[in-house]
């Protein structure tokens, strides 16, 4: 997820890193056919379909295996570009980045569902709320369900076969009622979701999941406290410190070009330079070497989809 | 208008250039306080809000008076960027490029009105029809009226005070019923519209207009038969051959960059290189000199708005 919300959650928790909440007797690694203490990693690019710059960087990262998976903002204006890519690359691991927010200043998107069916999801300009907090305050769960369903159905109608669902800016986790919708929809479509393990399980997420569902033990996302010159070090440390279990490193990829600079104007956090740095890091030989040196097994969401069926 | 439709109409007619259909006893020039045989010219940039590349080129052209006027595609994803510009530049002459089509391959927009209120305007993917012919075949006039009204109201809600209305890809001219809606809405909002004079008045447009309305005597738009190396010559000839009356030169401005290339992929007509050529021509000193040498009086749509009130 992109990710102020999850990042701030992660930040508050000193990092989302938590183990052993699973009700499963077998670890995810075992269920996937690996040794129980294998370090499994999904490297995931968020926010496809928001901009051509984002798409082209993410497609390159998928093609060159810099990332294993990615997810799509269905209301994003570049959805058809991603649908074309998905059809041309049927093995690409693409999920849906279910979105209830539209956070940029001069580049906004609305709902996929008819506006008059989801009025509680829209700000006065008719676009999705800019902040997760506004979603939590205003969004009616039945309208969230309609919108989630519309996003999934639109993606499928365009020939995208999603491998998983996750949540843009963490809005699916913003209230217990929306969280329940998120899990319900995932179960209905037989798709895995990004369900982060959080110490103490304050969201009571595990209670909503079935024994077959998979939780992610640790989520790694860059945050605004990291200095640009420490960017690679942050990810290298995360790989070095990975524990057995399932980790997801979430990145936001783009080129620091005129388009993305304009999309993300006045928003250095998760902005275009940030996304260029993420791209530069995931494509670097040091990351590839660190993954090998630390015996990391890269997995995709489609691998998880198989074991939850 | 961008403009395959009007361009093809212009092309069929050997050029949209036609005089003396006006029911007015005074010429537009006289009504504006000029000599009756003045050559009046609007240089107009279409398609604002579709892409940052389009916006930035058009804003520069407006700021430097390369164009006198421009119009906005309200369902375009970059609407807020244009709204910000409009608020910062209250003298900029900005109209609404009423859109019933979404013509690009991998970059599509939908209706501004709720989808379930305008189903006849939407293709199976839920976006506006790609071609004007599909609008003519499918669009119900009452739904066109709803969508036009929604586009105008959304622009106004964002702080845009439109100076005129025109029509993306000429879809407002595609059936007599839609044309009647276009004129009705313009009258209701007291805005001038691009109403081209066409020999024989096959659209029976003049019958819909009041004595106060203004028709454009001649519309000049580049078309695909013009070779790139003859681009400037085409516009210079158009200026040299201008007759007394009101002419509008319609251009499509953009930078031939990664974003616009992706928006207009597989579509060289009106594509990114085309828009760069248009920008290069309107910003050239030869155009400025030709306007002076031929005693052209540049006018804006807001000048026309005054005389139709």
Interface residues (C-beta under 8 A of the other chain):
Chain A: X51 X52 X53 X55 X56 X77 X78 X79 X80 X81 X84 X105 X106 X107 X108 X109 X112 X113 X114 X115 X116 X117 X124 X125 X126 X154 X157 X158 X255 X257 X258 X259 X262 X263
Chain B: X51 X52 X53 X55 X56 X77 X78 X79 X80 X81 X84 X105 X106 X107 X108 X109 X112 X113 X114 X115 X116 X117 X124 X125 X126 X154 X157 X158 X255 X257 X258 X259 X262 X263
